[in-house]
Amino acid sequence: MTEERIREELIRGYDCSQVVLRAFAGELGITETEANRVAACFGGGMLMGEVCGAVTGALMAIGLKYGHSDPAVLMEQKEIMMEKSARFRERFLGKHQTVICRPMLGYDVSKPEELKAALDSGRMLDFCPKAVKDAIEILEEIL
């Protein structure tokens, strides 16, 4: 997915977490609507400026594909999920120094005035599509 397409999705009102998870919905056996709903509260660092929505969307995708739920293979599956999650974080941190939204973006989007400033300055539509694209590209390799 191109940065321009991602930017368009963000302009339409979708969050980074939604764009990332939705990119893999079919492969993960969920609908795009389900992906949007599951990821809805995770944009803007869970609406608190915490863990980047692109990262949480990616971790949701990893959990849906590799998450441990079958008691017969619980620990084996958990090890696979943990390895995939660690690989994602390592690769993402190789491109970005942190996974926390506030320092990545340079604004605390949990504060209405800073969210407005991030939007007005163009920072969100400049930076966030890059983070989403990075998350999607990393997932394409490790899922």
N, C-alpha and C positions, 0 to 999 in steps of 0.2 A: 504494500500500500504506500502510495506517495505521501510526502509531507503535505502537499496541496490538498489531497483528498482527506487526510486526517484533519487539517485545518478547517475544511468545509464541515466535517462532522462536529467539530468543536463549536463552530459558529452556529450550527443548527441547535446546539444545546446539549449534545452528548458530552460526557466526561471521558477523560483519558482511560479510566478503568473500563468503561463500557466499550470504547473503540477497540481496545486490546482484546478483551474477552470475546467480543462479537466477531472479531476477525477469525476466530477458531471455533465458533459455535457449531458449525456443521461437523467438523472433525471430532468434536467432543460430544456429539449426540444431543445437543440442546438447540433450541430455536434462537434466532437473533433476539426475539422479544424476551425470552428467558435470560439470555446473557445480559441484556440491558437492565433487566430488573435486579438480577443478582448483584451486578456491579454498581448499581445506582448510588449507593451511599459511600462509595470509595473514592470518588473524584475529589480533587483538591486536598489530597492527603486525609481522606476520610472526613472531609469537610472541616478539618482542624489544622491543615498545614503539616500533617505528619507524613506517613509513608506515601510516596508518590503514587498516584492512581495508575500510572502505567505499570508500576511494579506490582501493585495489588491485583490488577487485572491479569497480569502474567502468572502470578502465584495461584490465582483461582483456576486458570487454565491448566497449570501443572497439577493442581489438586484434583481437578475433574478427570484428568487422564491417568494420573498415577497415585491418587490418594488411597490410603489404606482404609479398607472397610470390611474385608472378608476375614473373619477370625482364623480361617485355615492358613492364610498366608500373610497375616497382619504385619509381622515384623519384616518379612522379606519385602513386602510392598512399601512399607514405611521407609526402608533403606533406599529403595529406588526413588521414591518421592523426595526424600531428603537430598539425595545426590543431584537430582534434576534441579531442585530449588537452589542448592548451593552453586551449581554451575551457572544458573541464571543470574544470581546475585553477583557472582564473581565477574561475569561478562559485562553486566550492567554497570557495576562499579568501575570497570575498566574504561568506560566511556563517560561516566559521571562520578564525581568524588563522593557522592552520598545518595541515599535513597529517600531522603527527607525532603518533602516538597518546599518548605520555607527557604532553606539555603539554595536549593536548586533553582527556584524561581526568583528568589530575591525579594519576595513579598510574603506576608502572612495572610493567606487567603481566608483564614477564619475570621478576620476582622473586615467588616464591610468596606471601610475606607481603603484598606490595602488591596482588597479584591478589585475595587473600582480602579485603583491606581495601576494594578497589574494589567487590567483590561485596557484602560485608557492609554497606557504607555506602549501597548502592543506586545509587551513581554510574553504574555500567555500564548498569544497566537504565533509568536516567533519561536519560543523555546519548547512549549509543550508538544507540538507535532514532532519535533526531533526526538524527544524522549519516548513518545509512543512508537515512532518508527523503529527506534533502537530496540524497544521491548519486543515488538512484533518480529523483527529480524532475528533476534536471539531465540525466541520461541520457535520460529520456523526451523532452526537448526537442532534444537534440543528436544522438542516434543516427540 
